[in-house]
Amino acid sequence: MRMNTRTLSAAVFAAVLLVSVAGCKKKAPAPAPPPPAPPPKVEEPPKPPAVRIDSFTAEPRSIERGQSATLRWSVANATDISIDQNVGAVQANGTRQVFPSDSTTYTLAATGPGGTDSRSVTVDVSSPPPPPPPKAPPPKISGAEMLGREAQDAYFDYDKSDIREDARQVLTRDADLLKRIFAGDPNFTVVIEGHCDERGSAEYNLGLGDRRATAAKDFLVQLGVPSDRLKTISYGKERPVCTEANEECYQRNRRAHLSPGQ
Amino acid sequence: MKTKLTAVCAVAVALFSAGALLLTGQEIRGTITQGERPSIAVPDFRGSGDAQRVMNTFNETLWNELANSGVLSMRAKSMYSIDVPQQPSDFRPPTTSPPLRRGEAPRTVRNGPWLTDWSGPPVSAAYLAFGYTAVQGGRLVLFGWLYNVAQPDPASAQVIGKLYFGSVDNEGAKNVAREFAADILRQFGAQSLAGTKIYFVSDRTGYKEIWSMDYDGSNQQQLTNYKSTSSMPAVSPDGSLFAFTTYAQGNPKIMVYSAQTRKRLPFYNPVSSMVATPEFTADGHILFSAAIDRWAQICIANGDGSQMRRISNVHAIEVSPRVNPKTGRDILFISGRSGGQQLWRMAMEGTDLERLTSGEGDVANPSWNPNGQTIAFAWTRGYEPGNFNIFIMDIAKREPIQLTQNSGRNENPWWAPDGNHLVFSSKRGSTTQIYTMLADGTNVQRLTTQGNNTQPVWAKGIN
């Protein structure tokens, strides 16, 4: 029934309208209808602000392969922000470290109600020079080398095997050296050679050289050098370091000398 | 007056000094010959036929053997009669003729060689060696005689009359001369050195090796070849073994060899940083110095090194043990027990210790005379350290006699088996060489030339 009413209203309205039109035509011009009422004044909805990419940079712009560059961006008014080259969606402000293997252009795309925007930045990648050869490991100094370089001879008085004051100092340094060498090489042994100047007899000097080597060994052992790493040998006057007949040369030959063991 | 007194004093001092020197000289000589040396004339021998070709060698060898023995006074050949006998039948007694004028003494008429040609002036010899050689049956035969020319006739003058045989060459001539000389020397209580050997150390190959040579420097032979340092040789009293100290296996050790085969024999060294200065005893033991308890000490062991026993026990260096060849009971050795390097003596058991040198200087290398009474050693007494000289000393008298002086560094004296000679090493130029001399310091002869030659040991040869 309700539908009927509506249909009726429409019909009436149509009739009226028809009459009106007919009447106009047939009759003298009728007064102009009032202008349509102005549409009710409604506020135009505000236009959405434009998407704005404030910055999109790569730092540094050029790198060598294997190095990294940092992308840095700042975007306003965007709802979806992404960077291609598999970087993916990102926040409005941020940084991202990238490791391009070749020169690559990164495009930042921003979309928002106010539109879209994009900006690109290119990171140039150059091939690095061939890597330098691997550095040689720091040279490992052998115990024998250290001994030869750093050990000092202990000197003695004529026909004596007492450890003199200067020999004490030398042997104390030698003891430290030996401990370092032994710590670095558990198999290293040292031979303490006893030597004499040429003046005594060959026979007695053999005993004297043995005595000097033993005295030097005893001193080193007292300072904590393990005695089982030290051997002694007397060379008497068989192996002089000089042969001049003067006290300077005699003194150089009256010595205990450290040499690597077998 | 005062001047005169001073002069008198000076003369007195000079006379006294001269007397002292003379006395010393006699003592030295006495050590060798116990008296005046007998004089001998040794005219050149001649050979018949082919034998003459080797007579230069023969005569040189015979002369040197006798001259170098030190027991004979050789009468100079320039004084000899030209009428030299070659066999006993050559002697012709002089005859006496009446004087030509009345009142003069009867004349002595010379009929040929005679004893007085040699016993009288200018030769004035006590002995005459003569003879000749010939080739018989392919052999060189020496007919040799020794006459005591003080006797009145040849029959009573003959001391030696003997045949000697050798090959018909220089070697054979040398051998028969040596045998004849040995027989002559034996008459005077002296021993020929022929056949004896001198062991020594030579570096002529670039390494110190043990060598041997004949007593006169001939026949030098290398005995070891370790290309290391081998030194300090010793020889057993019978000459059959030699030992030495060597670095061939690292630390100094002793090795023992057969002199005959020149092969190494077993010798077990004690565990020690040093085993050195070997010495053989007559009863087959070996003495040596070994570092025991931090000091080189005198030790004794069996001939193979077993059952080692320490003899000395002191905190001092002790080396060079030398056992008395006569008694086998006491040992000379070098010890630092009183400070310095001095000569000591002790009994085999290490008891009865006594120092034989004064404490001055350094002493080294003791050696026994075969008589077990006289010793030789090197000493720096009166000189700077290292300036060794050769001394000999009667062990009872304790009066050292210096044999070398102002002739380089002299070491390692060793008595010859004859007890009259010494061999020693001396550095008289840039190298050290081996020399022999008589025990009075005379008749010095150099035996070596190549490289440095040291530490001689004079030993009996082996047959």
Interface residues (C-beta under 8 A of the other chain):
Chain A: Y158 D159 E198 R199 G200 S201 A202 E203 Y204 L206 G207 L208 D210 R211 A213 T214 D218 K231 T232 I233 S234 E238 A245 Q262
Chain B: K208 T229 S231 M232 T245 Y247 G250 N251 P252 S273 M274 A276 T277 S289 A291 R294 W295 A296 I317 E318 V319 S320 I334 G336 G340 Q341 D362 A364 N365 A378 P385 G386 F388 E411 T454 Q455
